[in-house]
């Protein structure tokens, strides 16, 4: 009887005890497979694949336009990647990673994106209208370098699933296929200078009690 009471008391204590948790640092490059959803490894895989293809493209070596001067590197503007998946995916994370890698290669130059343009505009208005900046040093609108090429694309997914059945031994299967297409287009002529497609397929199987 005493043993039963002790066991019941111990169970109650465990049931109402605060859940334990721990936090630790991990390798950001480690393959992440917690769920079948789009994750960090997928982002890195797509960004790295696109960057490698971009750097190998002979059409993107340089672009000469009037008023460009001696630096013939392509000036790029990073547009949007449309998310056509059923998930809430921050596609800007992919293009940000691509831009960082391309910029670090030293072969490309980039204009500010929409968020950067908003902050630039705020700063120019401050310098021009606040009265706090020396007029001789205040920056003005109309002197930015125009982009030669815009980069934009689409991320799609196809999802399929198979429920539990006798034939599958009670297992459940889910399959998701991601297609990422990116384009680089000459802004002045509308010519597609480069296009690439990268694919990812992920499969999740759950057992009878999963």
SULCOR-V412547 format. One record per backbone hydrogen bond with DSSP energy under -0.5 kcal/mol. CO is the residue of the C=O (numbers start at 1). NH is the residue of the N-H. E is the energy in kcal/mol with one decimal. If there is no record, write none. Layout:
CO|NH|E, CO|NH|E
//
This chain:
1|5|-2.3, 2|6|-2.5, 3|7|-2.4, 4|8|-2.4, 5|9|-2.4, 6|10|-2.3, 7|11|-2.4, 8|12|-2.3, 9|13|-2.2, 10|14|-2.2, 11|15|-2.3, 12|16|-1.9, 13|17|-0.7, 27|30|-1.8, 31|33|-0.6, 39|43|-2.0, 40|44|-2.4, 41|45|-2.5, 42|46|-2.5, 43|47|-2.6, 44|48|-2.6, 45|49|-2.1, 46|50|-2.3, 47|51|-2.3, 48|52|-2.3, 49|53|-1.9, 50|54|-2.5, 51|55|-2.5, 52|56|-1.3, 53|57|-0.8, 54|57|-0.9, 57|60|-1.1, 58|61|-1.1, 63|65|-0.6, 65|68|-1.7, 68|71|-0.5, 70|72|-0.9, 72|63|-2.5, 74|76|-0.6, 74|109|-2.5, 75|148|-2.8, 75|149|-2.0, 76|111|-2.8, 77|79|-0.8, 77|151|-2.6, 80|82|-0.6, 80|153|-1.8, 82|84|-0.9, 82|155|-3.0, 84|157|-0.6, 87|89|-1.2, 89|91|-1.6, 90|93|-1.7, 91|94|-0.9, 91|95|-1.6, 92|96|-2.7, 93|97|-1.5, 94|98|-2.1, 95|99|-2.7, 96|100|-2.3, 97|101|-2.0, 98|102|-2.5, 99|103|-2.8, 100|104|-2.3, 101|105|-0.9, 102|106|-0.5, 102|107|-0.7, 102|108|-0.6, 103|106|-1.2, 107|74|-0.6, 109|76|-3.1, 113|117|-2.9, 114|118|-2.0, 115|119|-1.6, 116|120|-2.5, 117|121|-2.7, 118|122|-2.0, 119|123|-2.2, 120|124|-2.6, 121|125|-2.4, 122|126|-2.0, 123|127|-2.6, 124|128|-2.4, 125|129|-2.5, 126|130|-2.1, 134|137|-2.2, 134|138|-1.0, 148|187|-2.4, 148|188|-0.5, 149|77|-2.6, 150|185|-2.5, 151|79|-3.3, 152|183|-3.0, 153|82|-2.5, 154|181|-2.5, 155|84|-3.2, 156|179|-2.1, 158|177|-2.5, 160|175|-3.4, 162|173|-2.4, 165|170|-2.7, 166|169|-1.4, 168|171|-1.2, 172|206|-3.2, 173|162|-3.1, 174|204|-2.8, 175|160|-2.9, 176|202|-2.8, 177|158|-2.2, 178|200|-2.1, 179|156|-2.8, 179|181|-0.5, 180|198|-2.6, 181|154|-2.3, 182|196|-2.1, 183|152|-1.8, 184|193|-2.2, 184|194|-1.5, 185|150|-2.3, 186|190|-2.7, 191|186|-3.1, 191|193|-0.9, 194|184|-2.6, 196|182|-2.3, 198|180|-2.9, 200|178|-3.5, 202|176|-2.5, 204|174|-2.6, 206|172|-2.8, 207|210|-1.6
//
